[in-house]
Amino acid sequence: MKDFLVLKLFMVFFFILLSSHADGATTATWIQSKESEFNKGITQNVSIHSTGEIQLSPRIEEISGIKSAFIWSMATDAQNQVFVGTGDPGTVHLIKNGSEAVELFKSPELYVQSLATDAYGNLYVGTSPRGVIYKINNRGEASVFCSLPVSYIWDMATDSNSNLFAATGNGGILFKISPDGIPEIFFDTTETNLLDVLLDQDNTIYVGTEPNGLIYRIAPSGQAQILYDANESEIHCLAMDLLGNVYAGTASGAQAQVPAAAITQPAPQAGSVAPVLKEGLAWDLNIPEELPMVQPVPMAVQRSVSRDIGAPSKVAGVPNIPNYIYKITREGLVKKMFEIDQAFILGMSLDKQNNLYAVTANNSGIYKINQNEISSSLANVEEVQVLCCLSTQNDEVYIGTGNVGKVCKISPSYAKEGTFLSNVLDTATLSNWGCISWTSKQPEGTRVILATRSGNCEKPDVTWDNWSPPYLSPGRKITSRPARFIQYKAILETTNTETTPSLNTVSLSYLPKNHPPAIISFTIEKDVPSSQKSSKTNGKVEIKPQTPAGQKPHYQIAQKSIQWEVEDQNNDTVQVVVYYKGGDEKAWKIIDKNTQKKGTYAWDTLRLPDGEYYIKLVVSDEPDNPPETALSAENTAPPVVVDNSRPVIQSLSTMDKADGRCVVSGSAKDDRSSIVKIQYTADGQEWISAYPVDGVFDSTEEAFQITTKPLAPGDYTLIINAFDGEGNIGAEKVMIEKNK
């Protein structure tokens, strides 16, 4: 609370300071306080929590001694030893002293896809793509345990009687293998892959599947039911806490491929032996050079199963939908407790405090979700894929990566120092910097300091400023030079690795250089479209329908549509003023005043004298700036002709023809607008168009000649109309008398 009050006082002081030095723009403040905002930055040894809090990350160390492309699997035994399965080649390593991996077993297989231990200290090694399971007993003796007719042994787990359950693909079979190595089909599904298997203390089995995203709950008797049917296509990993809640992580949205490699050796057959490539093991398990097969696969469980090596490995690709961690209670209630975009959730593990750890691929990450369901990102991993994780009894968490095979250990203690690097703020123009402030919690022995740098290109490079000296307390004036872009970094430190500081909010104030508004477009349309309602801001214009002849009436054409579009780089409110004046006048008169950056005004010229008029648009940012510093822009449109006078029809004459027709000659003239149409009617009958003598309506005076149809003897009245381009209509009549 104290930090928050300090922040408020500094912000008030800074705004007062800026108001006395304003140079034509509005003070802005960049605030970051949410997880989504901090996630735009880069972290090093710090974690971002879902509450929007940044803390030091747990200490992360890389385990040496592994030279494989992928870390596929991990397992621990009752002695808290950690085993790691890799590929290619398919080897098993032991993590020794929590810092070094030693090669325990090197198989002739491509991948060690799964590992499991039993109560007697035996280690089971599930391999791909030939479906061979190896066993390393507690004396360090390795043998082929059994060979299954499948391509992939995705996961394994043991029950309290040391029966081994193997979740496999591509046939979607759950195998039960006795301690003697005799397999049987325990549960046969219609799914393609069973990707994860776990057992509770009652030996109830839980299995996650693909492609229908099912979670099966299977009783020890083999009776199965569906615990949950997810919307996602793939339940990739499962975990269970001490209360019996099940957690399910999805990996849907794209399909990836196992790195293809040719099978160069046949799968072991009944009674055969498999060679072991043993090279200078640091931990001597006394493994023989040849592994005797304990039990062959009974023919009764042989099944035709696809061995397509190119089957989905569920480890890469770009998911096009979010993935989730579901929490399913013992009562069967389901909720989404974690969501991530563009990433697969490939591994989960729980520690003794029921904290859930999850790792992701494609958008690689390590996440911790505590009992209150508050999540935090523990680290950004350089490798694209984090494939597996394992929590041990001493609260250490191990993670395995792919593309570059690494094992890292996450300790319960905090790193001594971590850095958060913010995303770059674009202020859109050259800006002067104000103060930087933040709220934090700093227990004894910890501190949080910030620094800034600025530049004029979006990506920081050598042209940017160096980092400023650190700001040791909130409310300090930013010392970086004025620029368009700015970035801050926060450094969190502790002298006690059991304690971490927290950063909650960062705010940074700046004053953009004022720019005048810009006029994007400014036009005067001859008439208001019939579909357009007047947008006049201080009046109302009535639009009447067109005449049947298709010529718009003059009162409609007299409505000039003034249209504009303006923008302001500082996003200031603008004052828009529209002026007019006659061609022979000096003073401008206001037509309209508003604050519309894009607008239309219907200007009624019906009562104006004929002549040329000028329209001027003036745009100012004065509403958001002091009058002495406000900036403006203006534009004057080409002159607009106002013509409210009717054309004159003159020089009319008639001449009778021998066939009874009558020829009427004359001319139509307008002082300002072109003549566009001549029409006549005899005795009020239909209107008939006439053409000018030269054939084209293109001038303010047009001669015309009208020839009537043969007329019977009698008196006739011929009415002639002349239309100008402004919709004015001139009219005259001719009396025709036809004698018998």
LUMRORO-255787 format. One record per residue: residue in one letter; x, y, z of N, C-alpha, C in turn. Coordinates in steps of 0.1 Angstrom, whole numbers, plus 5000, padded with zeros to 4 digits. Layout:
REM residues N
aXYZXYZXYZ ...
REM end
This chain:
REM residues 740
m500849885000500050005000500950125000 k502050125008502950235008503450274994 d503950164987504450184974503350244965 f502150204966501050254958500850404960 l500850444973500650584976501750664971 v503050614972504150684966503950704951 l503550594944503350604930502250714927 k501150714934500150814931500650954933 l501450984944501951114946502951154935 f503751064931504751104920503951124907 m502951054904502151074892501451204892 v500851244904500251374904501251484902 f502451474909503451574908503951584893 f504051474887504551474873503551534863 f502251514865501251574857501351724858 i501451774871501551914873502751974866 l503851904867505151944861504951954846 l504351854840504151854825503251964820 s502251994828501252094824501952224822 s502952254829503652384828504752384817 h505052264812505952254801505452184789 a504052184788503452114776503752184763 d504052104753504352164740503352114729 g502152094733501152074723500651934722 a500751844732500251714731499751664745 t499051554745498551504758499451414764 t499651424777500551334785499851194785 a500751094782500250964782501050874792 t500450774797501050684807500950534802 w502050474801502150334798502150254811 i501150164813501050084825501049944822 q501849864829501849714827501649654841 s500549574842500249514855499649374854 k499349334842498649204840499649104834 e499248974836500048874830500148884815 s499048914808499048924794499949034789 e500149144797501049254793502449214796 f502749154807504149114810504648994801 n503648914796504048804788504648854774 k504448974771505049034758506549054760 g507049044772508449074774509248944774 i510448954778511448844778511948834793 t511948704797512348674811513648604812 q514348634822515548554825515648534840 n515448414845515448384859514348454867 v513248484860512048544867510848464862 s509848464870508548394867507448494867 i506548484857505348564856504148484861 h503448534871502348464877501048514870 s500048434871498748464865498048584871 t498548614883498048734890498648864886 g499648854876500348974872501549004880 e502048914887503248934896504448874890 i505548944891506848894886507748864898 q508248744899509148704910510348634904 l511348614912512548534908512048394906 s512648334896512348194893513148094903 p512647974904513447874911514747854903 r515747814910517147804904517047684894 i517547704882517547604872518947574868 e519347444868520647394864520547294854 e521447294844521547194834522347074838 i521846954836522546834840523446794828 s524646764831525646734821525646584818 g526246544807526546404804525546344794 i524646414788523646364779523946424765 k524046334755524246384741523246314732 s522046334734520946284726520146394721 a519346364710518546474704517246494712 f516746394718515446404725515546334739 i514946404749514746344762513246304762 w512946174760511546134759510846104772 s511546054782510846004794511746014806 m511046014818511746014831510945934841 a511645884850511045804861511945814874 t511345784885512045784898511645664905 d512545614914512245494922512145524937 a512045424945511745444959512945514966 q514145494960515345564966515545704960 n514545754953514545894947515645904937 q516045794930516945804919516145844907 v516745924898516045974886516645914874 f515845854865516245784853515645864841 v516445864830516145944819516145864806 g515145864798515145784785515345884774 t516145844764516445934753516345864740 g516545944729516645894716516946014707 d517545984696518245874691519645884694 p520345784700519945644702519145634715 g518545514716517645484727518445444739 t518745534748519545504760518845544772 v519345494784518845524797520045584805 h519745694811520745754820520245764834 l521245764843520945794857521445924861 i520646014868521146134873521846114886 k523146144886523946114898524246244905 n524046234918524346354927523546484922 g522546464915521646574911522346674901 s523446634895524146724887524746664874 e524846524874525546464863524746344858 a524646324845523946204840525046104836 v524845974840525745864835524945764828 e525545714817524845614809524645484816 l523345444817523045324824522845204815 f522245234803521845124794521745184780 k522345124771522145164757521545054749 s520345074744519544974737519844974722 p519544874715519644874700518444954694 e517545014702516345074697516545224694 l515645284687515745424683515445514695 y514345484702513845574712513445494725 v513845554736513245504749512045604752 q510845554748509645634749509045644763 s509345544771508745544784509545464794 l509445504807510145444818509145414829 a509445314837508545284849509345204859 t509145224872509745144882508645074890 d509144964897508144894906508644894920 a507944834929508244834943509544764947 y510044684938511244604940512544674934 g512344794929513544864923513844824909 n512944744903513144714888512844834880 l513544854869513344964860512944904846 y511744954841511244904828511445004818 v511944964806512345054795511445024783 g510545114780509645094768510245164756 t510445094745511145154733510245154721 s510645234711510045244698511145244688 p510845194676509445164671509145014670 r509844924678509644784676508844724688 g508444804698507644764708508344674718 v509644684720510344604729510444674743 i510144594754510344644767511544574774 y512444654779513644594786513444614801 k514144524808514044524823515444534829 i515644634838516944634845516544614860 n517044504865516644474879517444554889 n517144534902517844614912519344574914 r519744464907521144434908521944484895 g521144564887521844614875521844524863 e521144414864521144324853520044354843 a520344374830519344414820519044294811 s517744284807517244184798516044234791 v515744154780514544184772513344124780 f512444214785511344174793510244114785 c509844174774508844124765508844214752 s508244154742508144234729506644234725 l506144354724504744364721504544394706 p503444354700503244374685502644514682 v503444614687503044754685504244834681 s503944954676505045044672505545134684 y504545164692504845264702504345224716 i505245234725504945214739505045354746 w503845414746503845564749504045584764 d503545494773503745514787503545384794 m504145374806504045254814503845294829 a503145204836503045214851502845084857 t503245074870503044944877502044954888 d501444834891500444834902501144784915 s500444774925500944724938501544584938 n501144504928501544374926502744354916 s503244474912504344474902503944434888 n502644424885502244414872502444544864 l502944524852503244644844502144664834 f501644784833500644824823501344914812 a501144884800501744954789500645014780 a500645144779499745224770500445234756 t499845184745500545164733499745234721 g500445234710499845284697500645204686 n500145194674498945264669497645184670 g497645084678496445004679495545034691 g495945124700495145164711494845054721 i495944974724495744864733496444894746 l495844864758496444864771496844724774 f498144694775498644564779498944554794 k498644434799499044404813500144294812 i501244324818502344234817502744184832 s502744064834502944004847504444024851 p504744014864506144024868507043924861 d506543824855507343724848507543764833 g506943874829507043914815506043864806 i504943804811503943754802502843854800 p502643904787501744004784500343954781 e499344034783497944004779497344134775 i496344124766495544244763494544274775 f494844374782493944414793492744494789 f492944584780491844664775492144704761 d491144674752491344704738490344814734 t490844924730489945044727489845054712 t488945144708488845184693489745304690 e490445354700491345464698492645424690 t493345524685494545494678495745484688 n495845574697496945584706496445594721 l497045514730496845534744498145604748 l498045734753499245814754499845824768 d498945794778499445804792498645714800 v499245654811498545564820499045594834 l498145604843498545614857497645524866 l498045494878497245414887497145484900 d495945474907495845524920496145424931 q496045454943496445364954495545244954 d494345244948493545124947493745044935 n494745074927495045004914494045034903 t493245134905492345184894493245254884 i492945224871493845264860493145384853 y493945484849493445594841494345604829 v493645624817494345624804493845744796 g494745814790494445924781494645884766 t493745924757493745874744493845984733 e493945934721493946004708493445914698 p492545954689492146094685490846154690 n490246084700488946134705489046204718 g490246214724490446294736489646234748 l489746104750489046034761489946004773 i489346004784490045954796489245834801 y489845714801489245594806489645574821 r488645534828488945484842488545334842 i489545254845489445104844489745044857 a488744964862488844894875489944784874 p490444744885491444634884490844504878 s489544494878488944374871488844394856 g489144514851489144534837487844604832 q486944634841485744704838486044854835 a485744904823486145034820484945124818 q485145254821484145354818484945484814 i484245574807484845694803484645794814 l485745844819485745944830485446084824 y486046114812485746244806486046234791 d485246304783485346314769485646464766 a486846494762487246634760486946684746 n486746814744486546864731487846854723 e488946854729490246834722490446694718 s491246674707491346544702492346454709 e493246514717494346434723494546474738 i494346374747494746374761496146324761 h497146404763498546364761499146314774 c498746384785499446344798498446354810 l498646274820497746264832498646274844 a498046324855498646334868497546324878 m497946284891496946264901497546324914 d496746404921497346464934496946374946 l497346414958497146334970495746324973 l494846404968493446394971492646314961 g493346264951492646184941492146264929 n492446394929492046464917492846434905 v492246414893493046384881493246504873 y494446524867494746634859495046584845 a494446644835494646594821495146714812 g496246694806496846794796496546754782 t496146854774495846824760496946864751 a497046804739498046844729497346834715 s496446914713495646914700495947034692 g495447014679495547124670496547104658 a497447014659498346984648498946844650 q499346784640500046654641501446664637 a502346604645503746604642504246474639 q505446464635506046334630507246294639 v507346164642508646114648509746134638 p510946174642512046174632512146034626 a512046024613512045894607513445834606 a513445704609514745634607514445484604 a515245434596515045294591515345194603 i514545084604514844984613515944894607 t517044894613518144814608518344674614 q517544654625517644524631516244464633 p516144334632514844274634514444274649 a513244274652512744274667513244144673 p513544134685513944014692512843914691 q513143784689512143684689512343594701 a511343504703511343414714512643334715 g513343344726514543264728515743334723 s515643444717516843514711517443604722 v518643654718519343754727519543884720 a519643994727519844124721521144174726 p522044224716523344274720523144404727 v524044434736524144564744525344634740 l525244764736526344844733526744914746 k527744864753528144914766529444984765 e529445114768530645194766531045274779 g531945224786532545304797531545354807 l530645274813529645324822530345374835 a529845504839530345554851529845484863 w528645434862528045354873527945204869 d528745124874528844984870527744904875 l526744874866525644784870525944634867 n527144604862527444464858526544414848 i526144494838525244454827526044364818 p525544244814526244154805526244204791 e527144154783527144194769525944144761 e525244044766524043994759522943984769 l521744024764520544024773519643904771 p519543814780518643704778517243744779 m516343694769514943734770514243644781 v513543714790512943644801511743564796 q510843624788509643554783509343604769 p509043504760508543544747507143594748 v506743664737505343714737504443594733 p503443554741502543444738501843474725 m501643374717501043384704499543434705 a499043404717497643444719497343594719 v498443674721498143814722498743884709 q499343804700499743864687498643924680 r498744044675497744104668498344194657 s497544194646498044274635497944424638 v499044494640499044634644499944704635 s499544814630500344894621501644934628 r502744924621504044964626504545084618 d503745174615504045294607504945384616 i506245394612507245474619506845614618 g506145654608505845794606504645844614 a504145764624502945794631503245914640 p502145984644502346104652503046084665 s504046164668504746164680504246254690 k503346344686502746444695503746534702 v504846574695505846654701506146784694 a505546814683505946934676504746984667 g504947074659503947134651503447264657 v502447324650501947454655500447434657 p500047424670498647404673497847524669 n496647504663495847624659494647644668 i494647574679493647594689494347594703 p493647654713494247644726494347504732 n495247484741495247354748495047384763 y494647284770494147304784494647194793 i494647234806494747134817493447124824 y492847004824491546984830491746934844 k491046974854491046914867489746834869 i489846704872488646624874488646574888 t487646614896487646574910487146424912 r487346374924486846234927485346224924 e484646334925483246324923482846334908 g483846354899483646364885483446504880 l483546604888483446744883484646784876 v484446854864485546894855485547044854 k486747094854486947244851488247264844 k488347364836489547404830490347494840 m491547454843492347524853493547594847 f493847564834495047624828494747624813 e495147734806494947744791496247804785 i496647754774497847804767497547804752 d497947904745497847914730499147874723 q498947814712500047774703501147694710 a500647604718501647514725500847384728 f501647274729501147144733501547124748 i500647064756501047024769501446884769 l502746864771503346724769503646654782 g503746724793504146654805503646724818 m503246644828502846704841503346624852 s503646684864504046614875503646694888 l503346624899502946694911504046674922 d504246784930505146764941504446734954 k505146734965504546684978503446784983 q503546914978502647014983501447034973 n501346934964500246934954500347054944 n501547104942501847194931501947114919 l501247164908501347094895502347164886 y503247084881504147134871503747084857 a503847174847503447134833504547194824 v504847114813505747154803505147154790 t505547244781504947254768505947254757 a505447224745506247224733505647314722 n506447334712506247434701506447574707 n505647624716505947744724506347694737 s507647664739508147584750508047664763 g507747594773507647664786507547564798 i507747614810507647544822506747614831 y505647554836504647624843504447554857 k504147634867503747584880502347634883 i501447544888500147584892499947534906 n499747634915499647594929498247554933 q498047524946496847464951495647564949 n495947694948494947794946494747824931 e495347744923495247744908495747874903 i496747934909497548044904498647994896 s498748024884499847974875500948074874 s502148014871503348104869504248034859 s504848114850505748074840507148074847 l507747954849508947944856510147984848 a510147954835511247974826510947974812 n511648044804511548034789512747944785 v512447844777513447744774513847764759 e515147764757515647794743515147684733 e515147564738514747454729513247464726 v512847424714511447434709510547344717 q511047234722510147134728510647094742 v509747104752509947054765509046924765 l509646814766508846684763508346614776 c509046634787508646564799509146634812 c508546594823508946654836508746554847 l509446574858509346474869509646544882 s508746534892508946594905509446484914 t510446514922511046414931510646434946 q510946344955510546354969511246464976 n512346514971513046634977512646764971 d511546764964510946894958511846944947 e512546864941513246904928512446864916 v512446934906511746904894512746894882 y512646784875513546764863512646784850 i513246844840512546864827513446814817 g512846754806513646704794513146774782 t514146804773513846884761514146804748 g513646854737513846794724514446894715 n514846834703515646914693517046934697 v517246974709518546964716518246894729 g518646764731518346694743519046744755 k518346804764518846844777517946804788 v518646784800517846764812518246884822 c517246944827517547054837516847024850 k517447064861516947044874516447184879 i515247184884514647304890514647284905 s515347364913515447354927514347434934 p514047404946513047484954513547624957 s514847644958515347774961515347874949 y515348004952515248104941516648134935 a516648184923517848234917518148364924 k519448404924519848524932519548644924 e519448634911519148754903518348714891 g517448794887516648774875516348904868 t516048894855515749024847514449004839 f513649104839512449114830512749224821 l512649194808512849294797511549314790 s511049434791509649464786509649464771 n508449454765508349484751508649634748 v508749664735509149804732507849884730 l507750004736506650094735506850184723 d505950194714505950284703505050404706 t505550514708504750634712504350704699 a504650654687504150704674504850824670 t505550894678506251014674507351044685 l508251144682509251184692508551224705 s509051164716508451194729509451234739 n509051324748509851344760509351254771 w510251214779509951114790509751184803 g508751124810508551174824509151094834 c508351034843508850954854508550804852 i509350724858509050574858508750544873 s507650464875507250424888506850284888 w506850224899506450084900506050054915 t505249944916504849894929505549754931 s506049724943506749604945506649564959 k507049444962507249394976508749354977 q509449404987510849374988511149335002 p511049205005511449155019512849185021 e513249175034514649205037515649125029 g516649185024517649115016517349105002 t516249174997515849174983515649314978 r515649334965515349464960514949454945 v514249554940513849564927514349704921 i515049704910515449824904515149814889 l514949934883514549944869515550034861 a515550014848516450094839515650104826 t516050214818515350234806516350254795 r515950244782516650284771515750324760 s516150404750515250454740515950464727 g515150474716515750484703514650514693 n514950524680514050564670513750464660 c514150334662513750224654513050114663 e512150044657511349954665512149844673 k513149794666513949684673515249754678 p515449734691516749794696517949754689 d518849844686520049814679521149914684 v522249924677523350004681523050154682 t521950194675521650334674520850374687 w520350274695519650304707520650354718 d520050424727520850464739521250334747 n522350354754522750254764521650254775 w521650144783520750144794521150254804 s520050314809520250424819520850364832 p521450454840521750404853520550364860 p520650264869519350204875518650314883 y517250304882516450384891516150304904 l516650354915516650274927515250284935 s514450384931513150394938512150444928 p510850424931509850464921509750614920 g509250664909509050804907510250884902 r511250814897512450884892512250934878 k512851054875512751104861513551014852 i512950984841513650894831514750974824 t515950924824517150994819517450954804 s516650864798516950824784516550944776 r517250964764517051074756515651064749 p515051184745513851184738513851104725 a512851024723512850934711511450884709 r511250804699509950744696509650624704 f510650534706510550404712511250404725 i510650324735511350314748511050174753 q511950124761511949994767512450004782 y511949924790512449914804512849774807 k513749764817514049634823513949644838 a513549534844513449524858514449414863 i515249454873516149364879515749324893 l515549194895515149144908516349074915 e516649104927517749054934517449004948 t518148904952517948854966519348804971 t519548824984520748774991520348644998 n519048614999518548495006517748414996 t518248304991517648224980516348164985 e515948174997514648135002513548235001 t513948354997513048474996513148544983 t512048594978512048664965511348794966 p511848904959511049024957509948994947 s508949084947507849084937507649214930 l507449214917507149334910505749324905 n504849424908503449414905503049504893 t503449634893503049724884504149814880 v504249844867505249944862504450044853 s504750174856504150284848505150384843 l505050424831505950514825505250624818 s505550754821504850864815505650924804 y504950974794505651044783504751154776 l505451244770504751354763505151354749 p504251304740504551304726504751444720 k505651464711505751594704504451624696 n503951744697502651774691502851784676 h501951724669501851734654500551794650 p500551874639499251934635498351824629 p497051844630496151754623496451744608 a496151634602496351614588494951604581 i494751674570493551654562493751554552 i493051444553493251324544492451354531 s491251404533490451424521489451544524 f489151614513488251734515487551754501 t486251714500485651724487484251794488 i483751854477482451904476481751834465 e480751754469479851694459478751784454 k478451764442477451854435476151854442 d475751734446474451724453474451614463 v473551614473473551514483472851394477 p473551274478472951154473471551124479 s470651074471469351054476469250954488 s470250864489470250774500470850834513 q471450954512472151014523471251104532 k471151074544470451164553471451274557 s470951394559471851504562472551484575 s473851504576474651494588474951624594 k474151724590474351864595474251864610 t475151924616475251924631474352014638 n473852114630473052214637471752244630 g471252154622470052174614469552054608 k468552064599467951944593467751984578 v468051894569467851914555466851804550 e465851844543464851754538465251714524 i465351584521465651534508464451484501 k464051534490462751494483463151394472 p462151314468462451204458462651274444 q463351204435463651244422462351264414 t462451344404461351354395461251234385 p460051204380459951094371460851094359 a461151224354461951234342463351194345 g463851174357465151134360466051254363 q465651374360466451494364466151534378 k467251544386467051574400466551724401 p465551754409465051884410466151984416 h465952104413466952204417467152214432 y466152204440466252214454467152104460 q467251994452468051884457469451904453 i469651944440471051974436471652084443 a470852184448471352294456471952254469 q471652134474472252084486473652024483 k474752104486476052064483476551974495 s477151864492477651774502479151794504 i479451854516480851884520481351764528 q482351694524482851574530484351594534 w484751544546486051554550486451434558 e487751414558488351314567489751364572 v489951364585491151414591491651314601 e492951334604493551244615494551324623 d494751284635495751354643496751244649 q497951264646499051174650499051154665 n498751254672498751254687497451194693 n496551164684495151124688494451224696 d494751354693493951464700492551474694 t491651524703490351574698490551694688 v489851694677490051804668488851894667 q489052014664487952114661487952134646 v486752094640486652114626485652224623 v486152324615485352444612485252454596 v484052464591483852474577483452624574 y484152694565483852834562483452834547 y482752954544482552984530482653134528 k482853174515482753314511482553324496 g481953434492481753454478483053494471 g483053474458484253504450484753644451 d483853734453484153874454484253924469 e484153834478484153874492485553854499 k485753914510487053904517486853824530 a485753834537485553774550484953634548 w485553534556484953404556483853394566 k482853314563481653294572481653144576 i481253124588481252984593479952914588 i480152794582478952714579478652614590 d479752554595479552444605480752434614 k480552384626481652364635481352234643 n482352144643482152014650483451954653 t483451834659484651754663484751624656 q484051614644484051484637485251474628 k486051364631487251344622486951294608 k485751234607485251194594483751234594 g483451334585482051384585481551434572 t480351464572479651524560478651634565 y478651734557477751844560476951884547 a475651894548474851924536474552074536 w475252144527475152294526474052334517 d473052404522471952444514472252584507 t472352584494472752704486471452764479 l470352714482469152744475468852894476 r469152964487468853104489470053194487 l471053144481472253224479472153284465 p472753404463472753464450473653384441 d473453384428474253314419475753364420 g476653274417478053314417478953204421 e480253234422481253134426481453154441 y481653044448481853044462483052954466 y483752994476484852914481484552844494 i484952724496484752644509486152614515 k486252644528487552624534487352534547 l488252444549488152354560489352384569 v489152414582490152444591490052344603 v491152274605491152164616492252204626 s491852204639492752234650492752134661 d493852114668493852024679493652104692 e493052224691492952304703492152244714 p491152154712490452094723491352024733 d492451974729493351904738494651974741 n494752094736496052174738495752314741 p496652384748496452524751496452604738 p495652714738495552794726496852834720 e497852864729499152924724499952814717 t499652684720500452574714499752484705 a498452514703497652424695498052444680 l497952344672498352344658497152314650 s497152364637496052354628496452324614 a495552284606495752264591494452314584 e494652364572493452404565493652374550 n492452364543492452334529491252414523 t491452474511490452544504490052464492 a488852434490488452354478488352444466 p488352384454488152464442486752534442 p486552644435485352714437484152634433 v483052664440481752594438480852694431 v480152654420479252744413477852724419 v477252844423475852844428475052904417 d474052834412473252874401471752844404 n471052944409469652934412468752994402 s469253044391468453104380468153014369 r466953034364466452944353467052984340 p467252884331467652914317466552994310 v467053074301466053164293465853094279 i464653084275464353034262463953154253 q464653174242464453294234464453264219 s464153374212464253374197463353264191 l462153244197461253144192460653184179 s460553094170459853114157459252984152 t458152994144457552874139457452884124 m457352764118457252754103456452624100 d455352644092454552534088455152464076 k454952334076455452254064454252204057 a454452164044453352124035452652004040 d453351914048452751784052451951804065 g451751924070451051954082451851964095 r453151934094453951944106454352094108 c454852124120455252254123456652244129 v457552344125458952344129459052464138 v459552444151459752554161461252564163 s461752684161463152704163463352804175 g464552794182464852884192466152854199 s466452914210467652884217467352894232 a468152814240468152824254469452864260 k469452954269470653024274470653034289 d471853004295471953014310473253094313 d473253174323474453264325475653184331 r475353064338476453004345476552854342 s475552784340475552644338475252594324 s475752484321475452424307474052384306 i473452394294472152344291472352194289 v471552114296471751964296470551894289 k469451964288468251894282467251994277 i466551954266465452034261464251934259 q463051974264461851884263460651974259 y459751914252458451984249457251894250 t456151954251454851874251453851954244 a452951894236451951954229450551924236 d449952034240448652024247448651934259 g449851934266449851854279450051704277 q450351664265450651514263452051484268 e452551364264453851324269454951414265 w455951414274457151504272458051434262 i458551514252459351454241460651534242 s461851464241463151524242463451584228 a464251694228464751744216466251764217 y466951764206468351774207468851914201 p470051954205470552084200470852064185 v470952184179471252184165472652114162 d473552144171474952084169475051934174 g473951884179473951744184474451714198 v475051814204475751794217475351904227 f474851864239474651964250476051984257 d476652094254477952114259478352264262 s477352354262477652494265476452554272 t476652684276475652754283474552804273 e474752794260473652834251473652734240 e472352684237472152584227470952624218 a471252614205470152634196469452504194 f468052504192467352384190466252404180 q465852294175464752294164463852174167 i462552204168461552104171460652084160 t460451964155459551934144458351854150 t457151904149456051834155455551724145 k454751634149454051544140453051614132 p452451564121451451634114450251674123 l449851794122448751844130447551864122 a446451834128445151854121444752004123 p443852064115443552204117443052224132 g443452334137443052374151444052454158 d443852484171444852564179445552464188 y446852494189447752404198448652494206 t448952444218449852514227451052414229 l452252464226453552384227454352444239 i454552374249455352414261456752354260 i457752444261459152404260459852424273 n460552324277461452334290462852324286 a463752404292465152394291465752374305 f466652264307467252234319468752274319 d469152334330470652354331471152244341 g472552244342473252144350472952154365 e472352254370472052274384470552244387 g469852184377468452144379467452254377 n467852374373466952484371466252454358 i464952494357464152464345463552594340 g463852634328463252744321462052704312 a461052784311459852734304459352854295 e458852814283458252914274457152834267 k456252914261455152844253455052904239 v454552824229454352874216452952834212 m452152934207450852914202450852874187 i450252764183450252724169448852724165 e448552784153447152784148447252724134 k446552614132446552544119445152564113 n445252634101443952664094443552544085 k442252544082441752434073442252444059 
REM end
